[in-house]
Every structure is written in structure tokens, then in C-alpha cells.
Amino acid sequence: MPGHILTGTPGAGKTAILRALELEGHPVVEEAASDVIALGQALGDPAPWHHSGFIDRVAALQRRRQLAAPDGAFFDRSPVCTLALCRYSGRTPPPALLDEIDFYSRTVFFVRNLGFVEPTGARRITFADALRFERIHEQAYRELGFDLVDVPAGPLPERLATIRAAK
């Protein structure tokens, strides 16, 4: 059974949705970029996303997690999100980035922004930039033929109900 993708703008609530799905017993796979950033920062680099190998490290970690994931897992982002990140940051995508997109369900849960972005150590994006990133994500998924299920802003139980109904 293919994996299910949760995507959307930074700070949209994907992680909260993922935690709730996990507590319901669904297998989940964490976002790779946040972990690559956290490791870089723990090693003393305050902005690891500025380095040339950042995208390659994110893509490699995504690939390893994808290969280890159980059937039907919910993924916090996918290689298509990494493609969107490349477009957003003006970087060239790694050649093999999209080789595994057939692993995922063609239905993607697009978690809409909450109307603000709460900054964290890894999330230093303005709301205006997050909205631009959201549009780039949406365009990348549509270009590749994915069907987007809109998960509108709202209380977590309503967002989960939208996902359950479409799954």
C-alpha cells in the first residue's frame, strides 16, 4: 500500500496532524529537512540550509526513511516537497530526486496555512514567504499529476476528519 503524503506551508500544523494519526495507530515518517537542520544546528551551524549539500542530505534521508517505512505510512513531506524547496531557494534538484514518487499515493493531503507562522530554531520563514512556498508546493504536486485533498485551517479534529474521509 502506498504511503500518504502530508504537505503544506511551514507551520501549517502538519506535525500536530501526524502526531494525532500516530496516536491512532497509523505508522508515520518524520520530515527529513527539519532533522537535517536540527543536526546541523547541534553541530554548531546556525543556518545549515545555506550550504550546497543541504538538499542532497535531505533527499538522502528521505530516501532512507521511505525505504524503511511500513506500507500505508503517513509521510511528513516527500521528494516533491524537496523539489519545491529547490525551486523556492533557486537550487538545482538532485538528478534522482523524483525517482521514488511512485511509492506514494497519488492523493496528497495539502494542509493549509493557519494564517501565521510561529518561528522556531529550524523555521525562520516569514508568513509572506511561507505563502509563496505554499504556492510553489501546490504547483509542484499538480505538475506531477497528484490529486490534492485540501485540509483547511481549523481545529485538529476537523482536519483529521478530512483526512480520514479521503483516505
DSSP file (Angstrom, degrees, kcal/mol; ACC not computed):
  #  RESIDUE AA STRUCTURE BP1 BP2  ACC     N-H-->O    O-->H-N    N-H-->O    O-->H-N    TCO  KAPPA ALPHA  PHI   PSI    X-CA   Y-CA   Z-CA
    1    1 A M              0   0    0      0, 0.0    71,-1.9     0, 0.0    72,-0.3   0.000 360.0 360.0 360.0 129.9    0.0    0.0    0.0
    2    2 A P        -     0   0    0      0, 0.0   102,-0.2     0, 0.0     2,-0.1  -0.185 360.0-101.6 -66.0 158.0    1.5    3.4   -1.0
    3    3 A G  E     -a  104   0A   0    100,-1.5   102,-3.5    69,-0.1     2,-0.5  -0.440  29.1-126.2 -77.9 154.0    2.5    6.0    1.5
    4    4 A H  E     - b   0  74A   0     69,-3.2    71,-3.8   100,-0.2     2,-0.5  -0.867  20.6-142.5-103.4 132.2    0.3    9.0    2.2
    5    5 A I  E     -ab 108  75A   0    102,-0.6   104,-2.8    -2,-0.5     2,-0.5  -0.807  11.2-166.6 -99.5 132.2    1.8   12.5    2.0
    6    6 A L  E     +ab 109  76A   0     69,-2.9    71,-2.1    -2,-0.5     2,-0.3  -0.978  27.6 157.0-106.5 126.3    1.0   15.4    4.3
    7    7 A T  E     +a  110   0A   0    102,-2.6   104,-3.6    -2,-0.5     2,-0.3  -0.886   4.3 114.6-141.8 174.3    2.4   18.6    2.9
    8    8 A G  E     -a  111   0A   0     -2,-0.3   104,-0.2   102,-0.2     3,-0.1  -0.907  63.4 -30.7 149.8-174.4    1.8   22.4    3.1
    9    9 A T  S >  S-     0   0    0    102,-0.7     3,-1.6    -2,-0.3     5,-0.3  -0.272  75.1 -85.6 -68.2 153.0    3.4   25.6    4.2
   10   10 A P  T 3  S+     0   0    0      0, 0.0    -1,-0.1     0, 0.0   124,-0.1  -0.353 116.5  19.5 -56.5 137.0    5.8   25.6    7.1
   11   11 A G  T 3  S+     0   0    0    106,-0.1   103,-0.2    -3,-0.1   105,-0.1   0.630  83.7 126.8  79.0  14.1    3.9   26.0   10.4
   12   12 A A  S <  S-     0   0    0     -3,-1.6    -3,-0.1   101,-0.1   100,-0.1   0.612  85.8 -97.8 -80.8 -11.4    0.6   24.8    9.0
   13   13 A G  S  > S+     0   0    0     -4,-0.2     4,-2.0    98,-0.1     5,-0.2   0.606  78.4 137.0 105.9  15.3    0.1   22.1   11.6
   14   14 A K  H  > S+     0   0    0     -5,-0.3     4,-2.8     1,-0.2     5,-0.2   0.908  73.7  51.9 -60.0 -42.6    1.4   19.0    9.7
   15   15 A T  H  > S+     0   0    0      1,-0.2     4,-2.8     2,-0.2    -1,-0.2   0.898 107.8  50.9 -65.3 -40.2    3.3   17.7   12.7
   16   16 A A  H  > S+     0   0    0      2,-0.2     4,-2.1     1,-0.2    -1,-0.2   0.914 112.4  47.2 -62.2 -41.9    0.2   18.0   15.0
   17   17 A I  H  X S+     0   0    0     -4,-2.0     4,-2.5     2,-0.2    -2,-0.2   0.927 111.8  50.9 -63.7 -44.4   -1.8   16.1   12.5
   18   18 A L  H  X S+     0   0    0     -4,-2.8     4,-2.5     1,-0.2    -2,-0.2   0.915 109.1  50.5 -60.3 -44.8    1.0   13.5   12.2
   19   19 A R  H  X S+     0   0    0     -4,-2.8     4,-2.4     1,-0.2    -1,-0.2   0.912 110.7  49.3 -61.1 -42.0    1.1   13.0   16.0
   20   20 A A  H  X S+     0   0    0     -4,-2.1     4,-1.3     2,-0.2    -2,-0.2   0.916 111.6  48.6 -64.3 -42.5   -2.6   12.5   16.1
   21   21 A L  H  <>S+     0   0    0     -4,-2.5     5,-2.3     1,-0.2     4,-0.3   0.893 110.6  51.9 -63.0 -39.1   -2.5    9.9   13.3
   22   22 A E  H ><5S+     0   0    0     -4,-2.5     3,-1.7     1,-0.2    -2,-0.2   0.918 106.7  52.1 -63.4 -43.6    0.4    8.2   15.1
   23   23 A L  H 3<5S+     0   0    0     -4,-2.4    -1,-0.2     1,-0.3    -2,-0.2   0.765 104.1  58.5 -64.8 -24.5   -1.6    8.0   18.4
   24   24 A E  T 3<5S-     0   0    0     -4,-1.3    -1,-0.3    -5,-0.2    -2,-0.2   0.535 128.5 -99.6 -79.2  -6.7   -4.5    6.4   16.4
   25   25 A G  T < 5S+     0   0    0     -3,-1.7    -3,-0.2     1,-0.3    -2,-0.1   0.469  77.3 138.1 104.0   2.5   -2.1    3.7   15.4
   26   26 A H      < -     0   0    0     -5,-2.3    -1,-0.3    -6,-0.1     2,-0.2  -0.601  57.8-114.6 -79.3 139.9   -1.0    4.8   11.9
   27   27 A P        -     0   0    0      0, 0.0    47,-2.7     0, 0.0     2,-0.3  -0.542  38.4-166.6 -70.8 141.0    2.7    4.5   11.0
   28   28 A V  E     -c   74   0A   0     45,-0.2     2,-0.4    -2,-0.2    47,-0.2  -0.926  15.9-151.3-130.7 154.1    4.2    7.9   10.4
   29   29 A V  E     -c   75   0A   0     45,-2.5    47,-2.6    -2,-0.3     3,-0.1  -0.994  23.9-126.4-128.6 126.1    7.5    9.1    8.9
   30   30 A E        -     0   0    0     -2,-0.4     2,-0.2    45,-0.2    35,-0.1  -0.211  31.8 -92.7 -70.1 158.4    9.1   12.3   10.1
   31   31 A E     >  -     0   0    0      1,-0.1     4,-0.8    44,-0.1    46,-0.1  -0.525  29.4-150.6 -69.6 134.0   10.1   15.2    7.8
   32   32 A A  H  > S+     0   0    0     44,-0.3     4,-2.3    -2,-0.2     3,-0.2   0.893  87.5  59.4 -75.8 -41.7   13.8   14.9    6.7
   33   33 A A  H  > S+     0   0    0      1,-0.2     4,-2.5     2,-0.2     5,-0.2   0.896 103.3  51.6 -59.9 -42.4   14.6   18.6    6.3
   34   34 A S  H  > S+     0   0    0      1,-0.2     4,-2.6     2,-0.2    -1,-0.2   0.887 111.6  47.7 -62.2 -37.7   13.8   19.5    9.9
   35   35 A D  H  X S+     0   0    0     -4,-0.8     4,-2.3    -3,-0.2    -1,-0.2   0.869 110.5  50.6 -72.7 -35.3   16.1   16.8   11.2
   36   36 A V  H  X S+     0   0    0     -4,-2.3     4,-2.3     2,-0.2    -2,-0.2   0.904 113.4  47.1 -65.5 -40.1   18.9   17.7    8.8
   37   37 A I  H  X S+     0   0    0     -4,-2.5     4,-2.7    -5,-0.2     5,-0.2   0.939 111.1  50.8 -64.4 -47.3   18.6   21.3   10.1
   38   38 A A  H  X S+     0   0    0     -4,-2.6     4,-2.4     1,-0.2    -2,-0.2   0.905 111.8  47.3 -59.8 -42.4   18.5   20.2   13.7
   39   39 A L  H  X S+     0   0    0     -4,-2.3     4,-1.7     2,-0.2    -1,-0.2   0.938 111.7  50.2 -64.8 -45.7   21.6   18.1   13.3
   40   40 A G  H  <>S+     0   0    0     -4,-2.3     5,-2.6     1,-0.2    -2,-0.2   0.910 112.7  46.9 -58.1 -42.7   23.4   20.9   11.6
   41   41 A Q  H ><5S+     0   0    0     -4,-2.7     3,-1.7     1,-0.2    -1,-0.2   0.885 108.6  54.4 -67.8 -37.9   22.5   23.4   14.3
   42   42 A A  H 3<5S+     0   0    0     -4,-2.4    -1,-0.2     1,-0.3    -2,-0.2   0.806 105.8  54.6 -64.3 -27.8   23.5   20.9   17.0
   43   43 A L  T 3<5S-     0   0    0     -4,-1.7    -1,-0.3     2,-0.2    -2,-0.2   0.342 131.6 -93.7 -87.6   6.5   26.9   20.7   15.3
   44   44 A G  T < 5S+     0   0    0     -3,-1.7    -3,-0.2     1,-0.2    -2,-0.1   0.493  87.2 124.3 101.0   4.6   27.3   24.5   15.5
   45   45 A D      < -     0   0    0     -5,-2.6    -1,-0.2    -6,-0.2    -2,-0.2  -0.866  40.6-166.3 -99.8 109.6   25.9   25.7   12.2
   46   46 A P  S    S+     0   0    0      0, 0.0    -1,-0.1     0, 0.0    -5,-0.1   0.717  85.4  27.1 -69.2 -19.5   23.1   28.2   12.8
   47   47 A A    >   +     0   0    0     -7,-0.1     3,-1.9     1,-0.1     4,-0.2  -0.502  63.9 163.7-140.9  68.1   21.8   28.0    9.2
   48   48 A P  G >   +     0   0    0      0, 0.0     3,-1.4     0, 0.0     6,-0.2   0.691  69.2  75.0 -64.4 -16.9   22.7   24.7    7.5
   49   49 A W  G 3  S+     0   0    0      1,-0.3     6,-0.1     5,-0.1     5,-0.1   0.621  84.8  66.9 -70.4 -11.5   20.2   25.3    4.7
   50   50 A H  G <  S+     0   0    0     -3,-1.9    -1,-0.3     4,-0.1     2,-0.2   0.577  82.0  96.2 -82.8  -9.5   22.6   27.7    3.2
   51   51 A H  S X  S-     0   0    0     -3,-1.4     3,-1.7    -4,-0.2     4,-0.4  -0.559  80.3-123.6 -89.1 148.0   25.2   25.0    2.4
   52   52 A S  T 3  S+     0   0    0      1,-0.3     4,-0.4    -2,-0.2     3,-0.4   0.791 108.1  51.7 -60.1 -32.6   25.4   23.4   -1.0
   53   53 A G  T 3> S+     0   0    0      1,-0.2     4,-2.3     2,-0.1    -1,-0.3   0.451  81.5  96.6 -86.0   1.3   25.0   19.8    0.2
   54   54 A F  H <> S+     0   0    0     -3,-1.7     4,-2.4     1,-0.2    -1,-0.2   0.933  84.4  45.6 -57.9 -51.2   21.8   20.6    2.2
   55   55 A I  H  > S+     0   0    0     -3,-0.4     4,-2.9    -4,-0.4    -1,-0.2   0.899 112.3  52.2 -61.5 -41.2   19.3   19.4   -0.4
   56   56 A D  H  > S+     0   0    0     -4,-0.4     4,-2.4     1,-0.2    -1,-0.2   0.899 109.9  48.7 -62.0 -40.7   21.4   16.2   -1.1
   57   57 A R  H  X S+     0   0    0     -4,-2.3     4,-2.2     2,-0.2    -2,-0.2   0.902 112.6  48.3 -66.4 -40.1   21.4   15.4    2.6
   58   58 A V  H  X S+     0   0    0     -4,-2.4     4,-2.7    -5,-0.2    -2,-0.2   0.953 113.1  47.1 -63.2 -49.1   17.6   16.0    2.9
   59   59 A A  H  X S+     0   0    0     -4,-2.9     4,-2.3     1,-0.2    -2,-0.2   0.892 112.0  50.4 -61.6 -40.7   16.9   13.8   -0.2
   60   60 A A  H  X S+     0   0    0     -4,-2.4     4,-2.3    -5,-0.2    -1,-0.2   0.912 112.0  46.7 -65.4 -42.3   19.2   11.0    1.0
   61   61 A L  H  X S+     0   0    0     -4,-2.2     4,-2.5     2,-0.2     5,-0.2   0.910 111.6  51.7 -66.8 -41.3   17.5   10.9    4.4
   62   62 A Q  H  X S+     0   0    0     -4,-2.7     4,-2.7     1,-0.2    -2,-0.2   0.933 109.7  50.4 -57.5 -45.5   14.0   11.0    2.8
   63   63 A R  H  X S+     0   0    0     -4,-2.3     4,-2.4     1,-0.2    -2,-0.2   0.924 110.8  47.9 -60.8 -46.9   15.0    8.1    0.6
   64   64 A R  H  X S+     0   0    0     -4,-2.3     4,-1.5     1,-0.2    -1,-0.2   0.911 114.1  47.2 -61.7 -42.2   16.3    6.0    3.6
   65   65 A R  H  X S+     0   0    0     -4,-2.5     4,-0.9     1,-0.2    -2,-0.2   0.893 110.9  51.8 -67.2 -38.8   13.1    6.7    5.6
   66   66 A Q  H >< S+     0   0    0     -4,-2.7     3,-0.8    -5,-0.2    -2,-0.2   0.929 109.4  49.4 -62.3 -45.3   10.9    5.9    2.6
   67   67 A L  H 3< S+     0   0    0     -4,-2.4    -1,-0.2     1,-0.2    -2,-0.2   0.803 115.1  44.6 -65.6 -29.1   12.7    2.5    2.1
   68   68 A A  H 3< S+     0   0    0     -4,-1.5    -1,-0.2    -5,-0.2    -2,-0.2   0.539  90.9 109.9 -90.4  -8.4   12.3    1.7    5.8
   69   69 A A    <<  -     0   0    0     -4,-0.9     3,-0.1    -3,-0.8     2,-0.1  -0.384  69.1-119.8 -74.8 143.9    8.7    2.8    6.1
   70   70 A P    >   -     0   0    0      0, 0.0     3,-1.4     0, 0.0    -1,-0.1  -0.387  45.9 -78.0 -73.3 159.7    5.8    0.3    6.6
   71   71 A D  T 3  S+     0   0    0      1,-0.2   -68,-0.1    -2,-0.1     0, 0.0  -0.261 115.8  17.3 -55.9 141.3    3.1    0.1    4.0
   72   72 A G  T 3  S+     0   0    0    -71,-1.9    -1,-0.2     1,-0.2   -69,-0.1   0.610  86.6 159.8  74.3  13.4    0.5    2.8    4.2
   73   73 A A    <   -     0   0    0     -3,-1.4   -69,-3.2   -72,-0.3     2,-0.5  -0.262  42.1-122.0 -65.9 154.5    2.6    5.2    6.4
   74   74 A F  E     -bc   4  28A   0    -47,-2.7   -45,-2.5   -71,-0.2     2,-0.5  -0.890  28.3-152.7 -95.9 126.1    1.8    8.9    6.6
   75   75 A F  E     -bc   5  29A   0    -71,-3.8   -69,-2.9    -2,-0.5     2,-1.5  -0.866  15.5-138.5-105.2 129.4    4.8   11.0    5.5
   76   76 A D  E    S-b    6   0A   0    -47,-2.6   -44,-0.3    -2,-0.5   -69,-0.1  -0.732  83.7 -26.4 -81.9  92.1    5.5   14.5    6.7
   77   77 A R  S    S-     0   0    0    -71,-2.1   -71,-0.1    -2,-1.5   -70,-0.1  -0.044  71.4-141.0  83.2 172.8    6.6   15.7    3.2
   78   78 A S    >>  -     0   0    0    -73,-0.1     4,-1.4   -47,-0.0     3,-0.8  -0.869  40.1 -76.6-153.6 178.5    8.0   13.9    0.3
   79   79 A P  H 3> S+     0   0    0      0, 0.0     4,-2.1     0, 0.0     5,-0.1   0.796 126.8  62.5 -58.9 -26.7   10.6   14.3   -2.5
   80   80 A V  H 3> S+     0   0    0      2,-0.2     4,-2.2     1,-0.2     5,-0.1   0.877 101.2  51.9 -66.0 -35.2    8.1   16.5   -4.3
   81   81 A C  H <> S+     0   0    0     -3,-0.8     4,-2.4     2,-0.2    -1,-0.2   0.869 107.2  52.3 -65.9 -36.3    8.4   18.9   -1.3
   82   82 A T  H  X S+     0   0    0     -4,-1.4     4,-2.2     2,-0.2    -2,-0.2   0.881 107.3  52.3 -67.7 -36.5   12.2   18.8   -1.7
   83   83 A L  H  X S+     0   0    0     -4,-2.1     4,-2.4     2,-0.2    -2,-0.2   0.928 109.7  49.2 -60.1 -44.8   11.7   19.7   -5.4
   84   84 A A  H  X S+     0   0    0     -4,-2.2     4,-2.8     1,-0.2    -2,-0.2   0.892 108.7  53.1 -61.6 -39.3    9.5   22.7   -4.2
   85   85 A L  H  X S+     0   0    0     -4,-2.4     4,-2.4     2,-0.2     6,-0.2   0.903 107.9  51.1 -62.3 -40.9   12.3   23.6   -1.7
   86   86 A C  H  X>S+     0   0    0     -4,-2.2     5,-2.6     2,-0.2     4,-0.8   0.931 112.5  45.9 -60.8 -45.5   14.8   23.6   -4.6
   87   87 A R  H ><5S+     0   0    0     -4,-2.4     3,-0.6     1,-0.2    -2,-0.2   0.916 112.7  50.3 -64.0 -42.9   12.5   25.9   -6.7
   88   88 A Y  H 3<5S+     0   0    0     -4,-2.8    -1,-0.2     1,-0.2    -2,-0.2   0.892 117.8  38.8 -61.4 -41.4   11.9   28.2   -3.7
   89   89 A S  H 3<5S-     0   0    0     -4,-2.4    -1,-0.2    -5,-0.2    -2,-0.2   0.400 111.7-115.4 -95.4   3.0   15.6   28.5   -2.9
   90   90 A G  T <<5 +     0   0    0     -4,-0.8     2,-0.3    -3,-0.6    -3,-0.2   0.794  67.4 140.5  72.0  28.5   16.8   28.7   -6.6
   91   91 A R      < -     0   0    0     -5,-2.6    -1,-0.2    -6,-0.2    -2,-0.1  -0.708  57.9-110.5-104.6 156.1   18.8   25.4   -6.4
   92   92 A T        -     0   0    0     -2,-0.3    -5,-0.0     1,-0.0    -1,-0.0  -0.718  37.9-120.7 -81.5 127.6   19.1   22.6   -8.9
   93   93 A P        -     0   0    0      0, 0.0   -10,-0.1     0, 0.0    -1,-0.0  -0.397  32.7 -98.6 -67.4 145.0   17.3   19.5   -7.8
   94   94 A P    >   -     0   0    0      0, 0.0     3,-1.9     0, 0.0     4,-0.3  -0.360  36.3-116.4 -58.6 143.9   19.4   16.3   -7.4
   95   95 A P  T 3  S+     0   0    0      0, 0.0     3,-0.4     0, 0.0     0, 0.0   0.833 111.8  42.2 -55.7 -37.8   19.0   14.2  -10.5
   96   96 A A  T >  S+     0   0    0      1,-0.2     3,-1.7     2,-0.1     4,-0.3   0.296  80.7 113.1 -93.5  11.1   17.4   11.2   -8.7
   97   97 A L  T <  S+     0   0    0     -3,-1.9     3,-0.5     1,-0.3    -1,-0.2   0.866  82.7  35.6 -53.6 -44.4   15.1   13.3   -6.5
   98   98 A L  T >  S+     0   0    0     -3,-0.4     3,-1.4    -4,-0.3    -1,-0.3   0.281  84.0 105.7 -98.2  12.1   11.8   12.2   -8.1
   99   99 A D  T <  S+     0   0    0     -3,-1.7     3,-0.3     1,-0.3    -1,-0.2   0.782  84.5  44.2 -60.9 -26.7   12.8    8.5   -8.8
  100  100 A E  T >  S+     0   0    0     -3,-0.5     3,-2.1    -4,-0.3     4,-0.3   0.265  74.5 108.8-104.0  12.7   10.7    7.3   -5.9
  101  101 A I  G X  S+     0   0    0     -3,-1.4     3,-1.4     1,-0.3    -1,-0.2   0.752  70.0  68.2 -67.1 -19.3    7.4    9.3   -6.3
  102  102 A D  G 3  S+     0   0    0     -3,-0.3    -1,-0.3     1,-0.3    -2,-0.1   0.639  85.0  73.3 -70.9 -10.8    5.5    6.2   -7.5
  103  103 A F  G <  S+     0   0    0     -3,-2.1  -100,-1.5  -101,-0.1    -1,-0.3   0.746  90.4  73.9 -67.6 -24.4    6.0    4.9   -3.9
  104  104 A Y  E <  S-a    3   0A   0     -3,-1.4  -100,-0.2    -4,-0.3     4,-0.1  -0.581  92.4-101.0 -98.2 152.4    3.4    7.4   -2.7
  105  105 A S  E     -     0   0A   0   -102,-3.5  -100,-0.2    -2,-0.2    -1,-0.1  -0.375  29.5-127.2 -59.3 146.3   -0.4    7.5   -3.1
  106  106 A R  E    S+     0   0A   0     40,-0.1    41,-3.4    -4,-0.1     2,-0.6   0.576  92.5  84.4 -75.8  -8.9   -1.4    9.9   -5.9
  107  107 A T  E     - d   0 147A   0     39,-0.2  -102,-0.6    41,-0.1     2,-0.4  -0.866  65.9-169.1 -97.0 123.4   -3.7   11.6   -3.3
  108  108 A V  E     -ad   5 148A   0     39,-3.1    41,-3.4    -2,-0.6     2,-0.9  -0.925  21.3-133.2-117.2 134.9   -1.9   14.2   -1.2
  109  109 A F  E     -ad   6 149A   0   -104,-2.8  -102,-2.6    -2,-0.4     2,-0.9  -0.786  21.2-159.5 -89.1 108.8   -3.2   15.9    1.9
  110  110 A F  E     -ad   7 150A   0     39,-2.5    41,-2.8    -2,-0.9     2,-0.6  -0.792   5.4-153.6 -96.6 102.9   -2.4   19.6    1.4
  111  111 A V  E     -ad   8 151A   0   -104,-3.6  -102,-0.7    -2,-0.9   -97,-0.1  -0.660  15.9-138.0 -81.9 115.2   -2.5   21.2    4.9
  112  112 A R        -     0   0    0     39,-2.6    -1,-0.1    -2,-0.6  -104,-0.0  -0.349  25.1 -91.4 -77.8 154.5   -3.4   24.8    4.5
  113  113 A N        -     0   0    0      1,-0.1    40,-0.3    40,-0.1    -1,-0.1  -0.148  22.2-134.4 -62.8 156.9   -1.7   27.6    6.4
  114  114 A L        -     0   0    0      2,-0.6    -1,-0.1  -103,-0.2     3,-0.1   0.398  52.7 -96.4 -93.6   0.9   -3.1   28.8    9.7
  115  115 A G  S    S+     0   0    0      1,-0.2     2,-0.3    12,-0.1    12,-0.1   0.473 101.8  44.4  95.6   2.9   -2.8   32.5    8.9
  116  116 A F  S    S-     0   0    0   -105,-0.1    -2,-0.6    11,-0.1     2,-0.4  -0.964  71.1-130.3-162.6 168.2    0.5   32.9   10.7
  117  117 A V        -     0   0    0     -2,-0.3    10,-0.1    -3,-0.1  -106,-0.1  -0.994  14.4-146.3-130.6 126.0    3.9   31.2   11.1
  118  118 A E        -     0   0    0     -2,-0.4     5,-0.1  -107,-0.1     7,-0.1  -0.822  26.0-128.9 -90.1 114.3    5.4   30.6   14.5
  119  119 A P        +     0   0    0      0, 0.0     2,-0.2     0, 0.0     5,-0.2  -0.321  33.0 172.1 -64.7 144.6    9.2   30.9   14.3
  120  120 A T        -     0   0    0      3,-2.3     0, 0.0     1,-0.0     0, 0.0  -0.779  52.2 -87.1-134.4-178.6   11.4   28.1   15.7
  121  121 A G  S    S+     0   0    0     -2,-0.2     3,-0.1     1,-0.2    -1,-0.0   0.855 132.2  31.6 -60.8 -34.5   15.1   27.3   15.5
  122  122 A A  S    S+     0   0    0      1,-0.2     2,-0.8   -75,-0.0    -1,-0.2   0.687 113.4  65.7 -95.8 -21.8   14.5   25.5   12.2
  123  123 A R        +     0   0    0      1,-0.1    -3,-2.3    -5,-0.1    -1,-0.2  -0.843  50.1 149.9-108.5  98.8   11.6   27.6   10.9
  124  124 A R        +     0   0    0     -2,-0.8     2,-0.4    -5,-0.2    -1,-0.1  -0.322  31.5 124.9-121.5  47.8   12.8   31.1   10.2
  125  125 A I        -     0   0    0     -7,-0.1     2,-0.1     4,-0.0    -2,-0.0  -0.853  57.5-124.6-111.5 142.0   10.4   32.0    7.4
  126  126 A T     >  -     0   0    0     -2,-0.4     4,-2.4     1,-0.1     5,-0.2  -0.393  27.5-112.9 -76.6 162.7    8.1   35.0    7.3
  127  127 A F  H  > S+     0   0    0      2,-0.2     4,-2.2     1,-0.2     5,-0.2   0.903 118.3  53.7 -64.1 -39.9    4.4   34.4    6.7
  128  128 A A  H  > S+     0   0    0      1,-0.2     4,-1.6     2,-0.2    -1,-0.2   0.918 111.7  44.6 -60.9 -42.9    4.6   36.1    3.3
  129  129 A D  H  > S+     0   0    0      1,-0.2     4,-2.6     2,-0.2    -1,-0.2   0.868 109.5  56.4 -68.9 -35.6    7.5   33.8    2.3
  130  130 A A  H  X S+     0   0    0     -4,-2.4     4,-2.4     1,-0.2    -2,-0.2   0.891 105.9  51.2 -62.4 -38.1    5.6   30.8    3.7
  131  131 A L  H  X S+     0   0    0     -4,-2.2     4,-2.0     2,-0.2    -1,-0.2   0.887 110.0  49.0 -66.7 -37.6    2.7   31.6    1.4
  132  132 A R  H  X S+     0   0    0     -4,-1.6     4,-2.1     2,-0.2    -2,-0.2   0.920 111.6  49.4 -64.7 -43.0    5.0   31.8   -1.6
  133  133 A F  H  X S+     0   0    0     -4,-2.6     4,-2.5     1,-0.2    -2,-0.2   0.884 107.7  55.1 -61.8 -40.1    6.4   28.4   -0.6
  134  134 A E  H  X S+     0   0    0     -4,-2.4     4,-2.6     1,-0.2    -1,-0.2   0.919 108.0  48.5 -59.5 -44.9    2.9   27.1   -0.2
  135  135 A R  H  X S+     0   0    0     -4,-2.0     4,-2.5     1,-0.2    -1,-0.2   0.897 110.8  50.4 -63.9 -40.2    2.1   28.1   -3.8
  136  136 A I  H  X S+     0   0    0     -4,-2.1     4,-2.3     2,-0.2    -1,-0.2   0.910 111.0  49.5 -64.6 -41.8    5.3   26.5   -5.1
  137  137 A H  H  X S+     0   0    0     -4,-2.5     4,-2.3     2,-0.2     5,-0.2   0.955 111.6  48.0 -59.2 -51.0    4.5   23.3   -3.3
  138  138 A E  H  X S+     0   0    0     -4,-2.6     4,-2.4     1,-0.2    -2,-0.2   0.914 112.2  49.3 -59.0 -44.3    1.0   23.2   -4.7
  139  139 A Q  H  X S+     0   0    0     -4,-2.5     4,-2.7     1,-0.2    -1,-0.2   0.907 109.3  52.1 -62.3 -42.9    2.2   23.8   -8.2
  140  140 A A  H  X S+     0   0    0     -4,-2.3     4,-1.4     1,-0.2    -2,-0.2   0.921 111.7  45.8 -62.0 -44.9    4.9   21.1   -8.0
  141  141 A Y  H  <>S+     0   0    0     -4,-2.3     5,-2.4     1,-0.2    -1,-0.2   0.922 114.2  47.9 -65.3 -43.3    2.4   18.5   -6.9
  142  142 A R  H ><5S+     0   0    0     -4,-2.4     3,-1.7    -5,-0.2    -2,-0.2   0.917 108.3  54.7 -64.4 -42.0   -0.2   19.5   -9.6
  143  143 A E  H 3<5S+     0   0    0     -4,-2.7    -1,-0.2     1,-0.3    -2,-0.2   0.837 108.1  50.5 -58.6 -33.1    2.5   19.5  -12.3
  144  144 A L  T 3<5S-     0   0    0     -4,-1.4    -1,-0.3    -5,-0.2    -2,-0.2   0.342 121.9-106.8 -91.0   6.5    3.4   15.9  -11.4
  145  145 A G  T < 5 +     0   0    0     -3,-1.7     2,-0.2     1,-0.2    -3,-0.2   0.682  65.2 150.6  83.1  19.1   -0.2   14.8  -11.5
  146  146 A F      < -     0   0    0     -5,-2.4     2,-0.6    -6,-0.1    -1,-0.2  -0.558  44.5-128.2 -81.3 150.0   -1.0   14.4   -7.8
  147  147 A D  E     -d  107   0A   0    -41,-3.4   -39,-3.1    -2,-0.2     2,-0.5  -0.878  24.1-144.4 -96.6 124.8   -4.6   14.9   -6.6
  148  148 A L  E     -d  108   0A   0     -2,-0.6     2,-0.7   -41,-0.2   -39,-0.2  -0.790   8.0-157.8 -97.4 127.7   -4.7   17.4   -3.7
  149  149 A V  E     -d  109   0A   0    -41,-3.4   -39,-2.5    -2,-0.5     2,-0.4  -0.919  24.9-131.6 -98.2 116.8   -7.1   17.0   -0.8
  150  150 A D  E     -d  110   0A   0     -2,-0.7   -39,-0.2   -41,-0.2   -41,-0.1  -0.558  19.3-168.2 -72.8 122.5   -7.5   20.4    0.8
  151  151 A V  E     -d  111   0A   0    -41,-2.8   -39,-2.6    -2,-0.4     3,-0.1  -0.869  21.9-151.7-109.5  93.7   -7.1   20.2    4.6
  152  152 A P        -     0   0    0      0, 0.0    10,-0.1     0, 0.0   -38,-0.1  -0.142  24.6 -86.8 -69.3 160.7   -8.3   23.7    5.6
  153  153 A A  S    S+     0   0    0    -40,-0.3   -40,-0.1   -42,-0.1   -39,-0.1  -0.351  78.9 100.7 -59.0 144.3   -7.2   25.6    8.6
  154  154 A G  S    S-     0   0    0     -3,-0.1     5,-0.1    -2,-0.0    -3,-0.0  -0.952  73.5 -27.9 161.4-176.7   -9.3   24.7   11.6
  155  155 A P    >>  -     0   0    0      0, 0.0     4,-1.8     0, 0.0     3,-0.7  -0.290  61.0-114.7 -61.8 147.7   -9.4   22.6   14.8
  156  156 A L  H 3> S+     0   0    0      1,-0.2     4,-2.7     2,-0.2     5,-0.2   0.870 113.4  56.7 -54.0 -44.0   -7.3   19.5   14.7
  157  157 A P  H 3> S+     0   0    0      0, 0.0     4,-2.0     0, 0.0    -1,-0.2   0.883 108.1  48.6 -59.0 -35.9  -10.3   17.1   15.0
  158  158 A E  H <> S+     0   0    0     -3,-0.7     4,-1.9     2,-0.2    -2,-0.2   0.893 110.9  50.1 -69.3 -38.8  -11.8   18.7   11.8
  159  159 A R  H  X S+     0   0    0     -4,-1.8     4,-1.8     1,-0.2    -1,-0.2   0.912 111.0  49.0 -65.2 -42.3   -8.6   18.4   10.0
  160  160 A L  H  X S+     0   0    0     -4,-2.7     4,-3.0     1,-0.2     5,-0.2   0.897 107.8  54.6 -64.1 -39.6   -8.3   14.7   11.0
  161  161 A A  H  X S+     0   0    0     -4,-2.0     4,-2.4    -5,-0.2    -1,-0.2   0.892 105.8  53.0 -61.9 -38.8  -11.8   14.1    9.8
  162  162 A T  H  X S+     0   0    0     -4,-1.9     4,-1.4     2,-0.2    -1,-0.2   0.920 112.1  45.1 -60.9 -43.8  -11.0   15.5    6.4
  163  163 A I  H  X S+     0   0    0     -4,-1.8     4,-1.7     2,-0.2     3,-0.3   0.933 112.8  49.5 -67.5 -46.4   -8.0   13.1    6.1
  164  164 A R  H  < S+     0   0    0     -4,-3.0    -2,-0.2     1,-0.2    -1,-0.2   0.904 110.0  51.9 -59.5 -41.2  -10.0   10.1    7.3
  165  165 A A  H  < S+     0   0    0     -4,-2.4    -1,-0.2     1,-0.2    -2,-0.2   0.824 115.8  40.0 -66.6 -31.4  -12.8   10.8    4.9
  166  166 A A  H  <        0   0    0     -4,-1.4    -1,-0.2    -3,-0.3    -2,-0.2   0.647 360.0 360.0 -92.5 -16.8  -10.4   11.0    1.9
  167  167 A K     <        0   0    0     -4,-1.7    -1,-0.2    -3,-0.1    -2,-0.1   0.491 360.0 360.0 -71.2 360.0   -8.1    8.1    2.8
